[in-house]
Each structure stands twice: as structure tokens, then as C-alpha cells.
Amino acid sequence: MLELRNTDAWYGNIRALHDISLRVDEGDIVTLIGANGAGKSTTLMTICGINRPRQGEILWYGQPIHHLPPHKIVSLGISQVPEGRLIFPDLSVSENLDLGAFLRRDAAALKDDLDYVYSLFPILAERRRQAGGTLSGGEQQMLAISRALMARPKLLLLDEPSLGLAPIIIQQIFSIIQRVNAAGTTVFLVEQNANQALRIATRGYVMENGRIVMHDAAQNLLRSEEVRKAYLGM
């Protein structure tokens, strides 16, 4: 579905990604783990067209997309839930969700998708007229995920969905990620919470200093002594 081939990314004169190669197969949950500042968010921003790679390729079903602007990439079926949620705080829950569907022209299907996200997160249905900025951190994360799902993506990119949330909310968010995947949406999950991410993922990549240093089936990484010491605190 998605493949990065020897991809670099830069911020000015600083090289943030070094020859990144990874792939996401349709139907999988693939996770990218690593410490803060490793380059995980930059990887997502590069996929989405916010950062343009200086070299390498990003392929979507075998076709290059690294030259496309972000809105064209969204229209192909790639939606991102950014780190820090970045909802529109002064708009209502309902209005935030409407903006998630701004590129869609299939009005008849929008109600079904709205019902779907409200079934995933019933609290949002209860608060549909409430301003997004008045929601709790967990509820804002639910809104950010729902807004991305309103684009009806084939691939959902999640950037640190557990950041700053209470453990019980983290469990709920990860359970929903599995439900979304089981319903047919492929997931690429960037996380510092390596233990949670690897437990729900099919495959995993480990990033250090802008480089992929390890990749394997998620369960193998979960059992890896190196990963357990560096990222799982064991």
C-alpha cells in the first residue's frame, strides 16, 4: 500500500531522516517506535507532503506521491491524526467533523460515516454542539481520530495518540484503533508507548536519530532483549 524507499528529509540545513525505507501493507497495523526526537513525526509529515524529501521515493500502491501537495495526498485516501490533536478549539464537535470531510463529494455516505464515528466514541455524540476546546484531553484525541476518519481514509496515520492521556483512556484509544483496523482501515501508528503499540501491531520499525535501526514482526520486537531494555523499561 505505502512504501518509503531511501527517503531523506531536512529542516533547513539539518538532516532529519536518513535513507528511510519502510512499508505498510494493506490491512495491517504497522508501528514506528522510538524516543522523542528520533524522527517519527517527521516521517509522517514527509508522507503527508508537509516536508518534501530531497531524495528517495514515497509510493502509494506503487505510484510516486512525494511530489504531490498535501490536499492531493489526502484525496488519495491518506489521513493523519497529528501529534497534539490540533482540533479547532472554537468550533463545535460537529463542525470539526464536517471539516474532516471537506474533500468529499459523496454527501449521501456522510451520515453513515458520522454515525460510525459516533458509535466509536458515544461521548462525542453527546457533546456534538460543544466547542472542541472545552473537551478533556482524551475527548479531544477521540475528536481528532474521528475527524480523520470522516475523510474515509484507506490509511490512517496516527502520531502519538496516547500522549498526555490517563492509562484508562489510553486503553480505550488503542482498543478503538483495533476496531477501526478490523473494519478495514490500514493503520500506521507512531508511538513512544512502545509496549502498547507493539501489542496491537502486525509489524514494527524502531527509529533512532532519523534512521531505521530495526524492523520485524511486532511480537518479535516485543520479545527482543534490545527493545525491551531501550523502550519497554525491562
C-alpha positions in Angstrom: 0.0 0.0 0.0 2.6 2.6 1.2 6.3 2.3 0.7 9.2 4.7 1.5 12.4 4.0 -0.4 15.7 5.5 0.8 13.9 8.7 1.8 15.6 11.7 3.3 14.1 14.8 4.9 15.7 18.1 6.0 14.8 21.1 8.2 16.9 23.8 6.6 20.5 22.5 6.9 19.6 19.8 9.4 19.1 16.3 8.1 16.2 14.8 10.0 15.7 11.5 8.1 18.5 9.3 6.7 17.6 6.8 4.0 14.3 5.7 5.5 12.9 2.6 3.9 9.7 1.0 5.3 6.4 -0.4 4.0 2.8 -0.6 5.2 0.8 -3.5 3.7 -3.0 -3.2 3.3 -4.9 -4.4 6.3 -2.0 -4.2 8.7 -1.3 -2.1 11.8 2.3 -1.0 11.4 4.0 0.9 14.2 7.1 3.1 14.3 8.6 3.4 17.7 11.5 5.4 19.1 12.4 8.1 21.6 11.3 11.7 21.5 13.1 13.5 18.7 14.0 10.3 16.8 12.3 11.5 13.6 8.9 9.7 13.9 6.7 12.7 13.4 9.0 14.0 10.6 8.4 10.6 8.9 4.6 11.2 9.0 4.9 14.8 7.8 7.0 13.7 4.9 4.5 11.1 3.9 1.8 13.7 4.0 3.7 16.2 1.9 4.3 18.8 4.6 8.1 18.1 4.3 9.4 17.3 0.8 12.1 14.6 0.7 15.3 15.7 -1.0 15.9 12.2 -2.2 14.2 8.8 -2.3 10.6 7.9 -3.1 7.3 7.6 -1.4 5.0 5.2 -3.3 1.2 4.7 -2.9 0.1 1.5 -4.5 3.3 1.7 -6.5 2.8 5.2 -7.7 5.1 8.1 -6.5 3.3 10.7 -4.4 6.3 12.6 -2.9 5.8 15.4 -5.4 2.1 15.9 -4.6 0.7 18.7 -2.3 -0.9 17.6 1.0 -4.5 18.0 -0.1 -3.9 15.7 -3.1 -2.4 13.1 -0.8 -5.5 13.3 1.4 -7.7 12.8 -1.6 -5.9 9.6 -2.4 -7.0 8.1 0.9 -4.3 9.1 3.5 -5.4 10.9 6.7 -3.3 12.0 9.6 -4.2 12.4 13.3 -1.4 14.9 14.3 0.5 14.9 17.5 -1.2 17.2 20.0 -4.6 16.6 18.3 -4.7 20.1 16.7 -8.5 20.3 16.7 -10.2 23.6 16.0 -11.0 24.7 19.6 -13.5 27.4 18.8 -15.6 25.1 16.6 -18.1 22.6 17.8 -17.5 18.8 17.7 -19.9 18.6 14.8 -18.1 21.4 12.9 -14.7 19.7 13.5 -16.1 16.5 12.0 -17.5 18.4 9.0 -14.1 19.8 8.2 -12.7 16.2 8.2 -14.9 15.5 5.2 -14.2 18.8 3.3 -12.8 17.0 0.2 -15.6 14.5 -0.1 -18.4 14.8 -2.6 -20.4 11.7 -1.6 -22.9 13.5 0.6 -25.2 10.5 0.9 -22.5 8.5 2.6 -21.5 11.2 5.1 -24.3 10.5 7.5 -23.3 6.8 7.7 -19.8 7.8 8.5 -20.9 10.3 11.1 -23.0 7.6 12.7 -19.9 5.3 12.6 -17.6 7.7 14.4 -20.3 8.5 17.0 -20.7 4.7 17.6 -16.9 4.5 18.2 -17.0 7.5 20.6 -20.5 8.0 22.0 -19.3 10.8 24.2 -18.8 12.9 21.0 -22.4 12.4 20.0 -23.5 13.7 23.4 -21.2 16.7 23.0 -21.7 17.4 19.3 -22.6 21.0 19.9 -19.9 21.7 22.4 -16.8 23.6 21.5 -13.8 21.4 20.9 -11.6 23.4 23.1 -13.8 22.6 26.2 -13.3 18.9 25.8 -10.9 16.9 28.0 -7.6 15.8 26.5 -8.9 12.3 25.9 -12.1 13.6 24.3 -10.0 15.8 22.1 -8.0 12.8 21.0 -11.2 11.0 20.2 -12.3 14.0 18.1 -9.0 14.2 16.2 -9.3 10.5 15.3 -12.9 10.9 14.3 -12.2 14.0 12.2 -9.6 12.0 10.3 -12.0 9.1 9.8 -14.6 11.4 8.3 -12.3 11.6 5.2 -12.9 7.9 4.8 -9.2 7.1 4.6 -7.7 3.8 3.3 -4.7 4.6 5.5 -4.9 6.3 8.9 -1.7 7.9 10.2 -1.6 8.3 14.0 1.0 10.5 15.7 1.4 9.7 19.4 -2.3 9.1 20.2 -1.5 8.2 23.8 0.4 11.4 24.5 -0.7 13.0 27.8 -3.6 10.7 28.4 -4.6 8.8 31.5 -3.9 5.0 31.4 -7.6 4.1 31.2 -8.1 6.5 28.2 -5.0 5.1 26.5 -6.5 1.6 26.7 -9.8 2.9 25.2 -8.0 4.6 22.4 -5.9 1.6 21.5 -9.0 -0.6 21.6 -10.7 1.8 19.1 -7.6 1.7 16.8 -8.0 -2.1 16.7 -11.7 -1.7 15.9 -11.0 0.8 13.1 -8.4 -1.6 11.6 -10.8 -4.6 11.9 -13.4 -2.5 10.0 -11.0 -2.2 7.0 -8.7 0.8 7.6 -5.0 0.2 7.5 -3.1 2.0 10.3 0.4 3.4 10.6 1.0 4.2 14.2 3.8 6.4 15.6 4.2 5.9 19.3 6.6 6.4 22.2 4.5 3.9 24.2 6.2 1.0 22.6 4.6 -1.6 24.8 1.1 -0.7 23.8 1.9 -0.1 20.1 3.7 -3.4 19.6 0.9 -5.3 21.3 -1.6 -4.3 18.7 0.6 -4.0 15.7 1.4 -6.6 12.9 4.9 -5.3 12.2 7.1 -2.7 13.8 10.0 -0.4 13.0 12.5 1.1 15.5 13.9 4.6 14.8 16.9 6.2 16.3 18.4 9.6 15.3 16.4 9.7 12.0 17.4 6.1 11.0 15.5 2.8 11.0 17.7 0.6 13.1 15.5 -2.5 13.5 12.3 -3.9 12.0 10.5 -7.2 12.5 7.1 -8.7 13.3 5.7 -6.8 16.2 5.7 -9.8 18.5 9.3 -10.5 17.8 10.2 -6.9 18.7 8.2 -7.2 21.8 10.3 -10.1 22.8 13.6 -8.6 21.7 16.0 -8.0 24.6 17.3 -4.9 23.0 13.9 -3.4 22.5 12.8 -4.4 26.0 15.7 -2.6 27.6 15.7 0.5 25.5 11.9 1.1 25.1 9.9 -1.1 27.5 11.8 -0.4 30.7 12.5 -4.1 31.3 
